[in-house]
């Protein structure tokens, strides 16, 4: 009878030891994950800020391009097919310039590409507004 009681106590101790070992290994795993998160959180915050600045820049570019549509519509109204021209010409100016992004084997980072695109968009917007002012004075 004492042997059965000692066997039961031994099994109980084994179960408690196994449970404590499992709980401790889970604790160590969670502690490691917490440490990893504390290292990654500042990086994530920086990346979130960078992403928000890119999104703001893209919104600015889209608004600039939307303004071009209005300018193009006014130019087309003054010189388009409805303005008495018999044929629609191929366009004003020369041939199309190659894109700075075509075949560029040594690409800069995304930030530089976005800055370059923003510069090109602003320049084109300024050119369109200057053309619109010229057409307003001429017409």
N, C-alpha and C positions, 0 to 999 in steps of 0.2 A: 503494500500500500504506500509506503514511504517512497518507494522507487517510482511509482506512478506520479506522486505529488512532485517529486524532484524533476521528473521528466516534463511535467506540465509547466513548472517554474522555468525550466531550461528553454522550453519552446517560447514561453512568454518573453523571456529575456532576449531571445533571438529575434522575435518579432519587433520588440521595442528598439533593439539595436539597428535592425534593417530599416525601420521607419525613420529613426533619427538620421541614419546615413543618407536616405533618400531626401529628407527635408534639408539636410546640410548641403547636399550637392545642388539642389534647386536654389538654395540661398546663394551659393557661390556663382551659379549661372546668372541669376538676377543681378547680383552685384557687378559682375562683368558687363552685363548689358547696360546697366546704369552708367558705369564708367565710360563705356563706348558712346552712349548718348550724350554725356556731358562734353565729350570731345567733338562730336559731330554737330551739336546744336549751334555753336557760333558759326561754323561753316555754312550750315543751312540758312541761318539768318542773313549772312553776307550774300549768299546766292539768291535768296528771295529778294533782297534789295536790288541786286543787279538785274534780276528778271523784271522787277517792277519798273526800273529805269528804261529797260529795253521796250517794255510794253508802252510806256509813256511816249517814247521816241517814235514807235510805230504808229501810235495814234496821231502824233503830229504829222507824220508823213502822209497818212491816209487823209487827214484833213486838208493838207496841201494839195494832194492829188484830186480831191473832190472839188477844190477851187479851180483846178485846171479844166474840169468838165464844163463849168460855167463859162470860162473864158473861151474854150473851144466852141461852145454853142453860140456865143456872141459873134465870134469870128466867122463861123459857118453861116450865120444869119446874114452877115454883111457880104460875104464873098462866096457863099455856097451855091448849089445848083438853083435854089429858089431866088437868088439875087440877080438872075438874068444871064448867068454864064451858060453857054451851050453845052460845055463839057466840063466834067470835073477833072482838074489837072492832077498831075502826079504828086504835087505838093510844092511847098515853098522851101527853097534852100537846096542843099546838095544831097549827096548820098548819106546814108545812115552811118554814124560812127560805130565802131565796134565797141562792145561793152567792155568795161574794165575787168569784168569778171570772167569773160570768155578766155579760155586757155591759159589762165593765170596759174602757172605751175607753183609759184611761190606765194600762195595765198596768205594774207595776214589773218589775224584772229577775227573772230566774229565782231568784236568791238570796233576794230578798224574798218571792217566791211560795212558795218552799220553807219559809222561816221562818214565814210565815203559816199554811201548811198544818200544819206541825209544832205550832204553837200551838193550832190548832183540834182536831187529833187529841188532843193532851194534854188539852185542856179536856173533850172528849167522853169520853175515858178516865176522867178524874176524876169526871165526872158519873155514868158507869156504875158506877164503884166505890162512889160515895156511895149510889146507888140500890140496889146490891146489899147494902150494909150496912144500909140502912133496911129492906129486905125481910127480911133475916136477923133483925133485931130484931122485926119485925112478925109473922113466921111462926114 
